[in-house]
Amino acid sequence: MSGHTHGDIDWADRLAQLRMADALDAAALAPVARRLLGSVGERPTVVDVGCGAGGMSVLFARELARGGGGTVVLLDATPKLLAEAGRAVGEVAGESVEVVGLLGDLTDPALDVPAADLVWASGVLHHVGDQQAALRTLGGLLRPGGVLAISEGGLEMRCLPWELGVGRPGLEQRLLAARASWFERMRAGIPGSVAMPYGWPRALREAGLHDVESFGALIDHPMPGSDLLREYVVHRVGWFAESAGEWLAADDRAAVAALTDPRSPDFLGHRDDLYLFGAKAIHCGRLR
């Protein structure tokens, strides 16, 4: 299987943004954690592949602590993120939930992961050259009857009004288009990148899984939004422009600079009309 790459993303540097996203997503993803754990047996082993700052593992651990307990395995290739995830999950795990941290990459052939009843991978597979092969690897971590659940795609998050009073209207649409161009180049630049010209449900079936289903989790934080939401939007807009700025016109780059500068009268953090609306797509299948 071709390697896992983050391109030029410094995930440790993005820790603050990951924490904010976890906090904003928690209410929508808690029912997802409950639903997935309800599909496996008692005291399950849950492996969170690419756990990031630990947001979803916190939700798994909280549900397990309310029930009969179990094990949460955190897997990430970035030490700073793995440490943060371990800290966050440890705060809610309680005595009935064992927490295991593993530093490693999904594509490492020497990776040793405990057999799992539930494997979760959010936003991980699109960083792997051969996504279909990666799904087979993830499926291979399951015990018979276990469930593999991935979060990929969905409805792109929106957070900005159409007109902002600086630059041309429709900035967010152009930011998303620039990000899509970045993503296309990122995928093409992964060594050994393999096209997967079909959707995730078929890919799960191709990986040998059964009872495949998809569902969504709606992220909905309406205006005027909290201080946390405003801070997150500032980070998100700045990060999009930083990573995909070469696909933006000069006037859009100037607008972003004004919108993300706390000293500017156009600073997004001073607005009361920001929001967050979108949906995460979850696809899952079972190993018979």
C-alpha positions as CSV (number, residue, x, y, z in Angstrom):
1,M,0.0,0.0,0.0
2,S,1.3,3.4,-0.9
3,G,2.3,5.7,1.9
4,H,0.3,8.0,4.2
5,T,1.0,11.7,3.7
6,H,0.0,15.0,5.3
7,G,1.5,16.9,2.4
8,D,2.8,20.2,3.9
9,I,0.3,20.2,6.8
10,D,1.9,20.6,10.3
11,W,-0.8,18.9,12.3
12,A,0.9,19.7,15.7
13,D,0.8,23.4,14.7
14,R,-3.0,23.0,14.1
15,L,-3.7,21.6,17.5
16,A,-5.7,24.6,18.6
17,Q,-7.9,24.5,15.6
18,L,-8.4,20.7,16.0
19,R,-9.5,21.3,19.6
20,M,-12.0,23.9,18.6
21,A,-13.4,21.7,15.9
22,D,-13.8,18.8,18.3
23,A,-15.7,21.1,20.7
24,L,-18.0,22.4,18.0
25,D,-18.7,18.9,16.6
26,A,-19.2,17.1,19.9
27,A,-23.0,17.6,20.1
28,A,-23.5,16.2,16.6
29,L,-21.1,13.3,16.9
30,A,-22.1,12.1,20.4
31,P,-25.1,10.2,18.9
32,V,-22.8,8.8,16.2
33,A,-20.5,7.3,18.9
34,R,-23.6,5.9,20.7
35,R,-25.0,4.4,17.5
36,L,-21.7,2.8,16.5
37,L,-21.1,1.4,20.0
38,G,-24.6,0.0,20.0
39,S,-23.7,-2.1,16.9
40,V,-21.0,-4.0,18.7
41,G,-20.9,-6.2,21.8
42,E,-20.2,-5.4,25.5
43,R,-16.8,-4.1,26.6
44,P,-15.6,-3.6,23.1
45,T,-12.1,-2.5,21.9
46,V,-12.4,0.7,19.8
47,V,-9.5,1.8,17.7
48,D,-9.4,5.5,16.6
49,V,-7.1,5.6,13.6
50,G,-5.7,9.1,13.1
51,C,-7.2,10.2,16.4
52,G,-6.0,13.8,16.2
53,A,-6.8,15.8,19.3
54,G,-9.0,12.9,20.5
55,G,-12.5,14.5,20.0
56,M,-14.2,11.3,18.8
57,S,-12.4,9.1,21.2
58,V,-13.6,11.2,24.1
59,L,-17.1,10.6,23.0
60,F,-16.5,6.8,22.7
61,A,-14.8,6.7,26.1
62,R,-17.7,8.7,27.7
63,E,-20.2,6.2,26.3
64,L,-18.2,3.2,27.4
65,A,-17.8,4.6,30.9
66,R,-21.6,5.0,31.1
67,G,-22.0,1.4,30.1
68,G,-20.0,-1.7,30.9
69,G,-16.6,-0.2,30.0
70,G,-14.1,-1.3,27.3
71,T,-10.9,-0.2,25.6
72,V,-10.1,2.9,23.5
73,V,-6.9,2.6,21.4
74,L,-5.6,5.9,20.1
75,L,-3.4,5.8,17.0
76,D,-1.7,8.8,15.5
77,A,1.6,9.5,13.7
78,T,2.1,12.9,15.4
79,P,3.4,12.7,19.0
80,K,1.9,16.0,20.1
81,L,-1.5,15.0,18.9
82,L,-1.3,11.6,20.5
83,A,-0.3,13.1,23.8
84,E,-3.2,15.6,23.7
85,A,-5.7,12.8,22.8
86,G,-4.5,10.7,25.7
87,R,-4.9,13.6,28.1
88,A,-8.4,14.4,26.8
89,V,-9.7,10.8,26.8
90,G,-8.1,10.1,30.2
91,E,-10.2,12.9,31.8
92,V,-13.5,11.1,30.9
93,A,-12.5,7.4,30.8
94,G,-12.9,6.4,34.4
95,E,-11.8,3.1,35.8
96,S,-13.9,0.9,33.5
97,V,-12.2,2.2,30.3
98,E,-8.7,1.3,29.4
99,V,-6.9,3.9,27.2
100,V,-4.0,2.8,25.0
101,G,-1.9,5.2,23.0
102,L,0.0,4.0,19.9
103,L,2.4,6.1,17.9
104,G,2.3,5.0,14.3
105,D,1.1,5.3,10.7
106,L,-1.7,3.4,9.1
107,T,0.6,2.3,6.2
108,D,3.4,1.0,8.5
109,P,3.7,-2.8,7.8
110,A,5.1,-3.2,11.3
111,L,2.2,-1.5,13.0
112,D,0.8,-3.7,15.8
113,V,-2.8,-2.8,16.7
114,P,-5.0,-4.9,19.0
115,A,-7.9,-6.7,17.4
116,A,-10.9,-4.3,17.4
117,D,-14.7,-4.6,17.6
118,L,-15.0,-1.0,16.2
119,V,-12.5,0.8,14.0
120,W,-13.1,4.6,13.4
121,A,-11.1,6.7,10.9
122,S,-12.1,10.3,10.3
123,G,-10.5,12.3,7.6
124,V,-7.7,9.9,7.3
125,L,-8.1,7.8,4.2
126,H,-7.9,10.7,1.7
127,H,-4.3,11.2,2.8
128,V,-3.4,7.7,1.8
129,G,-2.3,7.0,-1.8
130,D,-4.3,3.8,-2.2
131,Q,-7.5,4.4,-0.3
132,Q,-9.0,1.0,-1.3
133,A,-6.0,-0.8,0.0
134,A,-6.1,1.3,3.2
135,L,-9.8,0.2,3.7
136,R,-8.7,-3.5,3.5
137,T,-6.0,-2.8,6.1
138,L,-8.5,-1.2,8.4
139,G,-10.9,-4.1,7.9
140,G,-8.1,-6.4,8.8
141,L,-8.0,-4.9,12.2
142,L,-11.5,-6.2,13.0
143,R,-12.6,-9.2,14.9
144,P,-15.3,-11.2,13.2
145,G,-18.5,-9.2,13.6
146,G,-16.6,-6.0,14.1
147,V,-17.5,-2.7,12.4
148,L,-15.4,-0.3,10.4
149,A,-16.7,3.3,10.3
150,I,-15.1,6.1,8.4
151,S,-16.0,9.8,8.1
152,E,-15.2,11.1,4.6
153,G,-17.0,13.7,2.5
154,G,-20.3,15.2,3.4
155,L,-21.7,18.7,3.1
156,E,-18.8,21.2,3.2
157,M,-19.0,23.5,6.2
158,R,-20.2,27.1,5.6
159,C,-19.6,29.9,8.1
160,L,-19.6,33.3,6.3
161,P,-22.3,35.7,5.1
162,W,-22.3,36.2,1.3
163,E,-21.2,39.9,1.6
164,L,-18.7,40.9,4.2
165,G,-18.1,44.6,3.6
166,V,-14.5,44.0,2.4
167,G,-13.5,42.6,-1.0
168,R,-16.0,41.0,-3.5
169,P,-19.1,39.1,-2.3
170,G,-18.9,35.3,-2.3
171,L,-15.4,35.0,-0.7
172,E,-16.3,31.7,1.0
173,Q,-17.3,30.0,-2.3
174,R,-13.9,31.0,-3.8
175,L,-12.1,29.8,-0.7
176,L,-13.8,26.4,-1.0
177,A,-13.0,26.3,-4.7
178,A,-9.3,27.1,-4.0
179,R,-9.3,24.4,-1.3
180,A,-10.7,21.9,-3.8
181,S,-7.9,22.7,-6.2
182,W,-5.4,22.2,-3.4
183,F,-7.0,18.9,-2.5
184,E,-6.7,17.7,-6.1
185,R,-3.0,18.5,-6.2
186,M,-2.4,17.0,-2.8
187,R,-4.0,13.7,-3.9
188,A,-2.1,13.7,-7.2
189,G,1.2,14.3,-5.3
190,I,0.9,11.4,-2.9
191,P,3.5,8.8,-4.0
192,G,1.7,5.8,-5.5
193,S,-1.6,7.6,-5.6
194,V,-4.3,5.4,-7.0
195,A,-7.6,6.6,-8.4
196,M,-10.8,5.3,-6.7
197,P,-13.5,6.2,-9.2
198,Y,-16.4,5.2,-7.0
199,G,-18.0,6.1,-3.6
200,W,-17.2,5.0,-0.1
201,P,-20.0,2.5,0.3
202,R,-18.8,0.5,-2.7
203,A,-15.2,0.8,-1.5
204,L,-16.3,-0.7,1.8
205,R,-17.9,-3.6,0.0
206,E,-14.8,-4.0,-2.2
207,A,-12.8,-4.3,1.1
208,G,-14.9,-7.4,2.1
209,L,-17.4,-5.7,4.4
210,H,-21.1,-6.4,4.6
211,D,-24.2,-4.6,5.9
212,V,-22.8,-1.4,4.5
213,E,-24.7,1.8,5.3
214,S,-24.2,5.6,5.2
215,F,-25.7,8.3,7.3
216,G,-25.0,11.9,8.2
217,A,-24.3,14.1,11.2
218,L,-25.5,17.6,10.9
219,I,-23.3,20.4,12.3
220,D,-25.5,23.4,13.0
221,H,-24.4,26.4,15.0
222,P,-26.6,29.3,14.0
223,M,-26.0,33.0,14.2
224,P,-24.8,34.9,16.2
225,G,-22.5,32.1,17.3
226,S,-20.3,31.8,20.4
227,D,-16.8,33.2,21.1
228,L,-15.5,29.7,20.3
229,L,-17.2,29.7,16.9
230,R,-15.8,33.1,16.0
231,E,-12.3,32.0,17.0
232,Y,-12.7,28.8,14.9
233,V,-14.0,30.7,11.9
234,V,-11.0,33.1,12.0
235,H,-8.6,30.0,12.1
236,R,-10.5,28.2,9.4
237,V,-10.5,31.2,6.9
238,G,-6.9,31.9,7.6
239,W,-5.9,28.3,7.1
240,F,-7.8,27.9,3.9
241,A,-6.1,31.0,2.5
242,E,-2.7,29.9,3.7
243,S,-2.9,26.4,2.2
244,A,-4.6,27.3,-1.0
245,G,-3.7,30.9,-1.5
246,E,-2.0,30.4,-4.8
247,W,-5.5,29.7,-6.3
248,L,-6.9,33.0,-4.9
249,A,-6.8,36.3,-6.6
250,A,-4.8,39.1,-5.0
251,D,-7.9,41.0,-3.8
252,D,-9.2,37.8,-2.1
253,R,-5.9,37.4,-0.3
254,A,-6.1,41.0,0.8
255,A,-9.6,40.5,2.0
256,V,-8.6,37.5,4.1
257,A,-5.7,39.4,5.6
258,A,-8.1,42.1,6.8
259,L,-10.7,39.6,8.0
260,T,-8.2,37.6,10.1
261,D,-6.3,40.6,11.6
262,P,-7.5,41.5,15.1
263,R,-6.3,45.1,14.5
264,S,-8.5,45.5,11.4
265,P,-12.0,47.0,11.6
266,D,-13.1,44.1,9.4
267,F,-11.9,41.4,11.8
268,L,-14.2,38.4,11.7
269,G,-13.9,38.0,15.5
270,H,-15.9,41.2,16.0
271,R,-18.9,40.0,13.9
272,D,-22.2,38.7,15.3
273,D,-23.4,37.0,12.0
274,L,-21.0,34.1,11.8
275,Y,-22.3,30.5,11.9
276,L,-21.3,26.9,11.2
277,F,-23.4,24.7,9.0
278,G,-22.6,21.5,7.2
279,A,-22.7,17.7,7.6
280,K,-20.3,14.9,8.1
281,A,-20.9,11.7,6.2
282,I,-20.3,8.4,8.0
283,H,-19.9,5.1,6.1
284,C,-19.7,1.8,7.9
285,G,-19.6,-1.9,7.2
286,R,-19.3,-5.2,9.2
287,L,-16.8,-8.0,9.0
288,R,-18.7,-11.3,9.0
